[in-house]
């Protein structure tokens, strides 16, 4: 992957209106897409009214022919999984960095349940 992929997907604005004070990024699983998770945003917005929610689509069509994937899991060896995560990490990092910059938010405004560093 020599050229950086650009990720996109649906978003849900802050329930309180105005500019986002924080950003929640929802990442779907294999065979889904960003549309599958953005539906959670209205429910979570009750607890996070100043947060904007983003749910990017995985960059590749799913091996099964429907939905999207971050990388193929046809070969589930640990080496291939790690290689897949490492390959898509720069695109996801760029997506997050761009989203924060566009909203003039610092990284601490990002809600995350996982590290942004690839294994």
Order of alpha helices (4+ residues) and beta strands (2+ residues): beta-beta-alpha-alpha-beta-beta-beta-alpha-beta
